[in-house]
Amino acid sequence: MKIDQIQDDLASLYWQRADRRQQIWHICIGREQIEDD
């Protein structure tokens, strides 16, 4: 494998995790807003 391929794979995995964190974060914020109302 090339080093570039490994770096690309790691980057894609990192961004996938970041997207999941954002989704979970939005869900948590949404629940807090609903409770406040």
mmCIF entry with sequence, helices, sheets and N, C-alpha, C, O atoms, coordinates in Angstrom:
data_MODEL
# 
_entry.id   MODEL 
# 
_entity.id                         1 
_entity.type                       polymer 
_entity.pdbx_number_of_molecules   1 
# 
_entity_poly.entity_id                      1 
_entity_poly.type                           'polypeptide(L)' 
_entity_poly.nstd_linkage                   no 
_entity_poly.nstd_monomer                   no 
_entity_poly.pdbx_seq_one_letter_code       MKIDQIQDDLASLYWQRADRRQQIWHICIGREQIEDD 
_entity_poly.pdbx_seq_one_letter_code_can   MKIDQIQDDLASLYWQRADRRQQIWHICIGREQIEDD 
_entity_poly.pdbx_strand_id                 A 
# 
loop_
_entity_poly_seq.entity_id 
_entity_poly_seq.num 
_entity_poly_seq.mon_id 
_entity_poly_seq.hetero 
1 1  MET n 
1 2  LYS n 
1 3  ILE n 
1 4  ASP n 
1 5  GLN n 
1 6  ILE n 
1 7  GLN n 
1 8  ASP n 
1 9  ASP n 
1 10 LEU n 
1 11 ALA n 
1 12 SER n 
1 13 LEU n 
1 14 TYR n 
1 15 TRP n 
1 16 GLN n 
1 17 ARG n 
1 18 ALA n 
1 19 ASP n 
1 20 ARG n 
1 21 ARG n 
1 22 GLN n 
1 23 GLN n 
1 24 ILE n 
1 25 TRP n 
1 26 HIS n 
1 27 ILE n 
1 28 CYS n 
1 29 ILE n 
1 30 GLY n 
1 31 ARG n 
1 32 GLU n 
1 33 GLN n 
1 34 ILE n 
1 35 GLU n 
1 36 ASP n 
1 37 ASP n 
# 
_struct_asym.id          A 
_struct_asym.entity_id   1 
# 
_struct_conf.conf_type_id            HELX_P 
_struct_conf.id                      HELX_P1 
_struct_conf.pdbx_PDB_helix_id       AA1 
_struct_conf.beg_label_comp_id       ILE 
_struct_conf.beg_label_asym_id       A 
_struct_conf.beg_label_seq_id        3 
_struct_conf.pdbx_beg_PDB_ins_code   ? 
_struct_conf.end_label_comp_id       ASP 
_struct_conf.end_label_asym_id       A 
_struct_conf.end_label_seq_id        36 
_struct_conf.pdbx_end_PDB_ins_code   ? 
_struct_conf.beg_auth_comp_id        ILE 
_struct_conf.beg_auth_asym_id        A 
_struct_conf.beg_auth_seq_id         3 
_struct_conf.end_auth_comp_id        ASP 
_struct_conf.end_auth_asym_id        A 
_struct_conf.end_auth_seq_id         36 
_struct_conf.pdbx_PDB_helix_class    1 
_struct_conf.details                 ? 
_struct_conf.pdbx_PDB_helix_length   34 
# 
_struct_conf_type.id          HELX_P 
_struct_conf_type.criteria    ? 
_struct_conf_type.reference   ? 
# 
loop_
_atom_site.group_PDB 
_atom_site.id 
_atom_site.type_symbol 
_atom_site.label_atom_id 
_atom_site.label_alt_id 
_atom_site.label_comp_id 
_atom_site.label_asym_id 
_atom_site.label_entity_id 
_atom_site.label_seq_id 
_atom_site.pdbx_PDB_ins_code 
_atom_site.Cartn_x 
_atom_site.Cartn_y 
_atom_site.Cartn_z 
_atom_site.occupancy 
_atom_site.B_iso_or_equiv 
_atom_site.pdbx_formal_charge 
_atom_site.auth_seq_id 
_atom_site.auth_comp_id 
_atom_site.auth_asym_id 
_atom_site.auth_atom_id 
_atom_site.pdbx_PDB_model_num 
ATOM 1   N N  . MET A 1 1  ? 0.846   -1.205 0.000  1.00 0.00 ? 1  MET A N  1 
ATOM 2   C CA . MET A 1 1  ? 0.000   0.000  0.000  1.00 0.00 ? 1  MET A CA 1 
ATOM 3   C C  . MET A 1 1  ? 0.878   1.250  0.000  1.00 0.00 ? 1  MET A C  1 
ATOM 4   O O  . MET A 1 1  ? 1.981   1.262  0.546  1.00 0.00 ? 1  MET A O  1 
ATOM 5   N N  . LYS A 1 2  ? 0.365   2.269  -0.612 1.00 0.00 ? 2  LYS A N  1 
ATOM 6   C CA . LYS A 1 2  ? 1.093   3.533  -0.617 1.00 0.00 ? 2  LYS A CA 1 
ATOM 7   C C  . LYS A 1 2  ? 0.773   4.324  0.650  1.00 0.00 ? 2  LYS A C  1 
ATOM 8   O O  . LYS A 1 2  ? -0.292  4.166  1.246  1.00 0.00 ? 2  LYS A O  1 
ATOM 9   N N  . ILE A 1 3  ? 1.700   5.161  1.041  1.00 0.00 ? 3  ILE A N  1 
ATOM 10  C CA . ILE A 1 3  ? 1.469   5.996  2.231  1.00 0.00 ? 3  ILE A CA 1 
ATOM 11  C C  . ILE A 1 3  ? 0.277   6.913  1.990  1.00 0.00 ? 3  ILE A C  1 
ATOM 12  O O  . ILE A 1 3  ? -0.520  7.152  2.897  1.00 0.00 ? 3  ILE A O  1 
ATOM 13  N N  . ASP A 1 4  ? 0.158   7.423  0.775  1.00 0.00 ? 4  ASP A N  1 
ATOM 14  C CA . ASP A 1 4  ? -0.952  8.331  0.463  1.00 0.00 ? 4  ASP A CA 1 
ATOM 15  C C  . ASP A 1 4  ? -2.291  7.635  0.685  1.00 0.00 ? 4  ASP A C  1 
ATOM 16  O O  . ASP A 1 4  ? -3.229  8.237  1.207  1.00 0.00 ? 4  ASP A O  1 
ATOM 17  N N  . GLN A 1 5  ? -2.378  6.372  0.290  1.00 0.00 ? 5  GLN A N  1 
ATOM 18  C CA . GLN A 1 5  ? -3.641  5.643  0.458  1.00 0.00 ? 5  GLN A CA 1 
ATOM 19  C C  . GLN A 1 5  ? -3.976  5.500  1.937  1.00 0.00 ? 5  GLN A C  1 
ATOM 20  O O  . GLN A 1 5  ? -5.128  5.663  2.340  1.00 0.00 ? 5  GLN A O  1 
ATOM 21  N N  . ILE A 1 6  ? -2.958  5.194  2.742  1.00 0.00 ? 6  ILE A N  1 
ATOM 22  C CA . ILE A 1 6  ? -3.194  5.033  4.180  1.00 0.00 ? 6  ILE A CA 1 
ATOM 23  C C  . ILE A 1 6  ? -3.668  6.352  4.773  1.00 0.00 ? 6  ILE A C  1 
ATOM 24  O O  . ILE A 1 6  ? -4.601  6.371  5.575  1.00 0.00 ? 6  ILE A O  1 
ATOM 25  N N  . GLN A 1 7  ? -3.035  7.453  4.387  1.00 0.00 ? 7  GLN A N  1 
ATOM 26  C CA . GLN A 1 7  ? -3.426  8.763  4.911  1.00 0.00 ? 7  GLN A CA 1 
ATOM 27  C C  . GLN A 1 7  ? -4.856  9.090  4.499  1.00 0.00 ? 7  GLN A C  1 
ATOM 28  O O  . GLN A 1 7  ? -5.631  9.618  5.296  1.00 0.00 ? 7  GLN A O  1 
ATOM 29  N N  . ASP A 1 8  ? -5.202  8.779  3.261  1.00 0.00 ? 8  ASP A N  1 
ATOM 30  C CA . ASP A 1 8  ? -6.568  9.055  2.788  1.00 0.00 ? 8  ASP A CA 1 
ATOM 31  C C  . ASP A 1 8  ? -7.577  8.234  3.589  1.00 0.00 ? 8  ASP A C  1 
ATOM 32  O O  . ASP A 1 8  ? -8.636  8.739  3.960  1.00 0.00 ? 8  ASP A O  1 
ATOM 33  N N  . ASP A 1 9  ? -7.250  6.968  3.855  1.00 0.00 ? 9  ASP A N  1 
ATOM 34  C CA . ASP A 1 9  ? -8.162  6.113  4.617  1.00 0.00 ? 9  ASP A CA 1 
ATOM 35  C C  . ASP A 1 9  ? -8.349  6.664  6.024  1.00 0.00 ? 9  ASP A C  1 
ATOM 36  O O  . ASP A 1 9  ? -9.470  6.724  6.529  1.00 0.00 ? 9  ASP A O  1 
ATOM 37  N N  . LEU A 1 10 ? -7.244  7.068  6.660  1.00 0.00 ? 10 LEU A N  1 
ATOM 38  C CA . LEU A 1 10 ? -7.336  7.614  8.017  1.00 0.00 ? 10 LEU A CA 1 
ATOM 39  C C  . LEU A 1 10 ? -8.156  8.892  8.010  1.00 0.00 ? 10 LEU A C  1 
ATOM 40  O O  . LEU A 1 10 ? -8.967  9.113  8.909  1.00 0.00 ? 10 LEU A O  1 
ATOM 41  N N  . ALA A 1 11 ? -7.954  9.732  7.010  1.00 0.00 ? 11 ALA A N  1 
ATOM 42  C CA . ALA A 1 11 ? -8.689  10.998 6.923  1.00 0.00 ? 11 ALA A CA 1 
ATOM 43  C C  . ALA A 1 11 ? -10.176 10.724 6.756  1.00 0.00 ? 11 ALA A C  1 
ATOM 44  O O  . ALA A 1 11 ? -11.001 11.371 7.401  1.00 0.00 ? 11 ALA A O  1 
ATOM 45  N N  . SER A 1 12 ? -10.524 9.774  5.898  1.00 0.00 ? 12 SER A N  1 
ATOM 46  C CA . SER A 1 12 ? -11.946 9.478  5.667  1.00 0.00 ? 12 SER A CA 1 
ATOM 47  C C  . SER A 1 12 ? -12.572 8.917  6.941  1.00 0.00 ? 12 SER A C  1 
ATOM 48  O O  . SER A 1 12 ? -13.706 9.260  7.275  1.00 0.00 ? 12 SER A O  1 
ATOM 49  N N  . LEU A 1 13 ? -11.845 8.059  7.653  1.00 0.00 ? 13 LEU A N  1 
ATOM 50  C CA . LEU A 1 13 ? -12.379 7.516  8.904  1.00 0.00 ? 13 LEU A CA 1 
ATOM 51  C C  . LEU A 1 13 ? -12.580 8.635  9.910  1.00 0.00 ? 13 LEU A C  1 
ATOM 52  O O  . LEU A 1 13 ? -13.585 8.662  10.621 1.00 0.00 ? 13 LEU A O  1 
ATOM 53  N N  . TYR A 1 14 ? -11.622 9.567  9.977  1.00 0.00 ? 14 TYR A N  1 
ATOM 54  C CA . TYR A 1 14 ? -11.722 10.679 10.937 1.00 0.00 ? 14 TYR A CA 1 
ATOM 55  C C  . TYR A 1 14 ? -12.943 11.532 10.646 1.00 0.00 ? 14 TYR A C  1 
ATOM 56  O O  . TYR A 1 14 ? -13.686 11.898 11.557 1.00 0.00 ? 14 TYR A O  1 
ATOM 57  N N  . TRP A 1 15 ? -13.149 11.849 9.364  1.00 0.00 ? 15 TRP A N  1 
ATOM 58  C CA . TRP A 1 15 ? -14.289 12.703 9.014  1.00 0.00 ? 15 TRP A CA 1 
ATOM 59  C C  . TRP A 1 15 ? -15.601 11.981 9.250  1.00 0.00 ? 15 TRP A C  1 
ATOM 60  O O  . TRP A 1 15 ? -16.588 12.611 9.631  1.00 0.00 ? 15 TRP A O  1 
ATOM 61  N N  . GLN A 1 16 ? -15.634 10.660 9.031  1.00 0.00 ? 16 GLN A N  1 
ATOM 62  C CA . GLN A 1 16 ? -16.864 9.901  9.292  1.00 0.00 ? 16 GLN A CA 1 
ATOM 63  C C  . GLN A 1 16 ? -17.205 9.983  10.775 1.00 0.00 ? 16 GLN A C  1 
ATOM 64  O O  . GLN A 1 16 ? -18.368 10.151 11.143 1.00 0.00 ? 16 GLN A O  1 
ATOM 65  N N  . ARG A 1 17 ? -16.180 9.864  11.627 1.00 0.00 ? 17 ARG A N  1 
ATOM 66  C CA . ARG A 1 17 ? -16.412 9.948  13.071 1.00 0.00 ? 17 ARG A CA 1 
ATOM 67  C C  . ARG A 1 17 ? -16.862 11.350 13.434 1.00 0.00 ? 17 ARG A C  1 
ATOM 68  O O  . ARG A 1 17 ? -17.746 11.518 14.275 1.00 0.00 ? 17 ARG A O  1 
ATOM 69  N N  . ALA A 1 18 ? -16.266 12.362 12.810 1.00 0.00 ? 18 ALA A N  1 
ATOM 70  C CA . ALA A 1 18 ? -16.634 13.755 13.097 1.00 0.00 ? 18 ALA A CA 1 
ATOM 71  C C  . ALA A 1 18 ? -18.096 13.986 12.738 1.00 0.00 ? 18 ALA A C  1 
ATOM 72  O O  . ALA A 1 18 ? -18.822 14.658 13.470 1.00 0.00 ? 18 ALA A O  1 
ATOM 73  N N  . ASP A 1 19 ? -18.526 13.425 11.605 1.00 0.00 ? 19 ASP A N  1 
ATOM 74  C CA . ASP A 1 19 ? -19.924 13.583 11.183 1.00 0.00 ? 19 ASP A CA 1 
ATOM 75  C C  . ASP A 1 19 ? -20.851 12.943 12.215 1.00 0.00 ? 19 ASP A C  1 
ATOM 76  O O  . ASP A 1 19 ? -21.892 13.507 12.550 1.00 0.00 ? 19 ASP A O  1 
ATOM 77  N N  . ARG A 1 20 ? -20.477 11.775 12.717 1.00 0.00 ? 20 ARG A N  1 
ATOM 78  C CA . ARG A 1 20 ? -21.318 11.093 13.711 1.00 0.00 ? 20 ARG A CA 1 
ATOM 79  C C  . ARG A 1 20 ? -21.392 11.932 14.978 1.00 0.00 ? 20 ARG A C  1 
ATOM 80  O O  . ARG A 1 20 ? -22.455 12.050 15.587 1.00 0.00 ? 20 ARG A O  1 
ATOM 81  N N  . ARG A 1 21 ? -20.260 12.518 15.380 1.00 0.00 ? 21 ARG A N  1 
ATOM 82  C CA . ARG A 1 21 ? -20.249 13.352 16.588 1.00 0.00 ? 21 ARG A CA 1 
ATOM 83  C C  . ARG A 1 21 ? -21.182 14.531 16.411 1.00 0.00 ? 21 ARG A C  1 
ATOM 84  O O  . ARG A 1 21 ? -21.916 14.884 17.334 1.00 0.00 ? 21 ARG A O  1 
ATOM 85  N N  . GLN A 1 22 ? -21.165 15.143 15.241 1.00 0.00 ? 22 GLN A N  1 
ATOM 86  C CA . GLN A 1 22 ? -22.034 16.295 14.993 1.00 0.00 ? 22 GLN A CA 1 
ATOM 87  C C  . GLN A 1 22 ? -23.496 15.870 15.062 1.00 0.00 ? 22 GLN A C  1 
ATOM 88  O O  . GLN A 1 22 ? -24.324 16.591 15.619 1.00 0.00 ? 22 GLN A O  1 
ATOM 89  N N  . GLN A 1 23 ? -23.822 14.710 14.503 1.00 0.00 ? 23 GLN A N  1 
ATOM 90  C CA . GLN A 1 23 ? -25.209 14.230 14.527 1.00 0.00 ? 23 GLN A CA 1 
ATOM 91  C C  . GLN A 1 23 ? -25.648 14.008 15.968 1.00 0.00 ? 23 GLN A C  1 
ATOM 92  O O  . GLN A 1 23 ? -26.736 14.431 16.360 1.00 0.00 ? 23 GLN A O  1 
ATOM 93  N N  . ILE A 1 24 ? -24.807 13.345 16.758 1.00 0.00 ? 24 ILE A N  1 
ATOM 94  C CA . ILE A 1 24 ? -25.144 13.088 18.165 1.00 0.00 ? 24 ILE A CA 1 
ATOM 95  C C  . ILE A 1 24 ? -25.274 14.411 18.902 1.00 0.00 ? 24 ILE A C  1 
ATOM 96  O O  . ILE A 1 24 ? -26.177 14.584 19.721 1.00 0.00 ? 24 ILE A O  1 
ATOM 97  N N  . TRP A 1 25 ? -24.364 15.356 18.609 1.00 0.00 ? 25 TRP A N  1 
ATOM 98  C CA . TRP A 1 25 ? -24.383 16.665 19.270 1.00 0.00 ? 25 TRP A CA 1 
ATOM 99  C C  . TRP A 1 25 ? -25.693 17.381 18.959 1.00 0.00 ? 25 TRP A C  1 
ATOM 100 O O  . TRP A 1 25 ? -26.313 17.954 19.855 1.00 0.00 ? 25 TRP A O  1 
ATOM 101 N N  . HIS A 1 26 ? -26.119 17.353 17.703 1.00 0.00 ? 26 HIS A N  1 
ATOM 102 C CA . HIS A 1 26 ? -27.368 18.019 17.316 1.00 0.00 ? 26 HIS A CA 1 
ATOM 103 C C  . HIS A 1 26 ? -28.557 17.359 18.009 1.00 0.00 ? 26 HIS A C  1 
ATOM 104 O O  . HIS A 1 26 ? -29.487 18.046 18.430 1.00 0.00 ? 26 HIS A O  1 
ATOM 105 N N  . ILE A 1 27 ? -28.533 16.043 18.129 1.00 0.00 ? 27 ILE A N  1 
ATOM 106 C CA . ILE A 1 27 ? -29.635 15.334 18.791 1.00 0.00 ? 27 ILE A CA 1 
ATOM 107 C C  . ILE A 1 27 ? -29.701 15.755 20.259 1.00 0.00 ? 27 ILE A C  1 
ATOM 108 O O  . ILE A 1 27 ? -30.783 16.001 20.791 1.00 0.00 ? 27 ILE A O  1 
ATOM 109 N N  . CYS A 1 28 ? -28.530 15.837 20.915 1.00 0.00 ? 28 CYS A N  1 
ATOM 110 C CA . CYS A 1 28 ? -28.498 16.236 22.329 1.00 0.00 ? 28 CYS A CA 1 
ATOM 111 C C  . CYS A 1 28 ? -29.016 17.657 22.487 1.00 0.00 ? 28 CYS A C  1 
ATOM 112 O O  . CYS A 1 28 ? -29.807 17.932 23.389 1.00 0.00 ? 28 CYS A O  1 
ATOM 113 N N  . ILE A 1 29 ? -28.583 18.553 21.625 1.00 0.00 ? 29 ILE A N  1 
ATOM 114 C CA . ILE A 1 29 ? -29.034 19.947 21.705 1.00 0.00 ? 29 ILE A CA 1 
ATOM 115 C C  . ILE A 1 29 ? -30.538 20.004 21.463 1.00 0.00 ? 29 ILE A C  1 
ATOM 116 O O  . ILE A 1 29 ? -31.249 20.733 22.155 1.00 0.00 ? 29 ILE A O  1 
ATOM 117 N N  . GLY A 1 30 ? -31.022 19.250 20.498 1.00 0.00 ? 30 GLY A N  1 
ATOM 118 C CA . GLY A 1 30 ? -32.450 19.248 20.190 1.00 0.00 ? 30 GLY A CA 1 
ATOM 119 C C  . GLY A 1 30 ? -33.263 18.801 21.393 1.00 0.00 ? 30 GLY A C  1 
ATOM 120 O O  . GLY A 1 30 ? -34.319 19.368 21.672 1.00 0.00 ? 30 GLY A O  1 
ATOM 121 N N  . ARG A 1 31 ? -32.786 17.795 22.105 1.00 0.00 ? 31 ARG A N  1 
ATOM 122 C CA . ARG A 1 31 ? -33.515 17.301 23.279 1.00 0.00 ? 31 ARG A CA 1 
ATOM 123 C C  . ARG A 1 31 ? -33.548 18.384 24.351 1.00 0.00 ? 31 ARG A C  1 
ATOM 124 O O  . ARG A 1 31 ? -34.577 18.588 24.995 1.00 0.00 ? 31 ARG A O  1 
ATOM 125 N N  . GLU A 1 32 ? -32.427 19.079 24.547 1.00 0.00 ? 32 GLU A N  1 
ATOM 126 C CA . GLU A 1 32 ? -32.371 20.122 25.575 1.00 0.00 ? 32 GLU A CA 1 
ATOM 127 C C  . GLU A 1 32 ? -33.344 21.241 25.233 1.00 0.00 ? 32 GLU A C  1 
ATOM 128 O O  . GLU A 1 32 ? -34.034 21.759 26.111 1.00 0.00 ? 32 GLU A O  1 
ATOM 129 N N  . GLN A 1 33 ? -33.401 21.613 23.959 1.00 0.00 ? 33 GLN A N  1 
ATOM 130 C CA . GLN A 1 33 ? -34.299 22.694 23.550 1.00 0.00 ? 33 GLN A CA 1 
ATOM 131 C C  . GLN A 1 33 ? -35.752 22.282 23.773 1.00 0.00 ? 33 GLN A C  1 
ATOM 132 O O  . GLN A 1 33 ? -36.567 23.092 24.213 1.00 0.00 ? 33 GLN A O  1 
ATOM 133 N N  . ILE A 1 34 ? -36.077 21.027 23.471 1.00 0.00 ? 34 ILE A N  1 
ATOM 134 C CA . ILE A 1 34 ? -37.453 20.547 23.650 1.00 0.00 ? 34 ILE A CA 1 
ATOM 135 C C  . ILE A 1 34 ? -37.808 20.571 25.141 1.00 0.00 ? 34 ILE A C  1 
ATOM 136 O O  . ILE A 1 34 ? -38.917 20.959 25.508 1.00 0.00 ? 34 ILE A O  1 
ATOM 137 N N  . GLU A 1 35 ? -36.871 20.158 25.997 1.00 0.00 ? 35 GLU A N  1 
ATOM 138 C CA . GLU A 1 35 ? -37.141 20.133 27.437 1.00 0.00 ? 35 GLU A CA 1 
ATOM 139 C C  . GLU A 1 35 ? -37.337 21.547 27.963 1.00 0.00 ? 35 GLU A C  1 
ATOM 140 O O  . GLU A 1 35 ? -38.181 21.774 28.831 1.00 0.00 ? 35 GLU A O  1 
ATOM 141 N N  . ASP A 1 36 ? -36.566 22.503 27.446 1.00 0.00 ? 36 ASP A N  1 
ATOM 142 C CA . ASP A 1 36 ? -36.682 23.888 27.910 1.00 0.00 ? 36 ASP A CA 1 
ATOM 143 C C  . ASP A 1 36 ? -38.059 24.447 27.583 1.00 0.00 ? 36 ASP A C  1 
ATOM 144 O O  . ASP A 1 36 ? -38.623 25.208 28.370 1.00 0.00 ? 36 ASP A O  1 
ATOM 145 N N  . ASP A 1 37 ? -38.599 24.080 26.439 1.00 0.00 ? 37 ASP A N  1 
ATOM 146 C CA . ASP A 1 37 ? -39.919 24.592 26.047 1.00 0.00 ? 37 ASP A CA 1 
ATOM 147 C C  . ASP A 1 37 ? -40.976 24.000 26.978 1.00 0.00 ? 37 ASP A C  1 
ATOM 148 O O  . ASP A 1 37 ? -42.162 24.294 26.832 1.00 0.00 ? 37 ASP A O  1 
# 
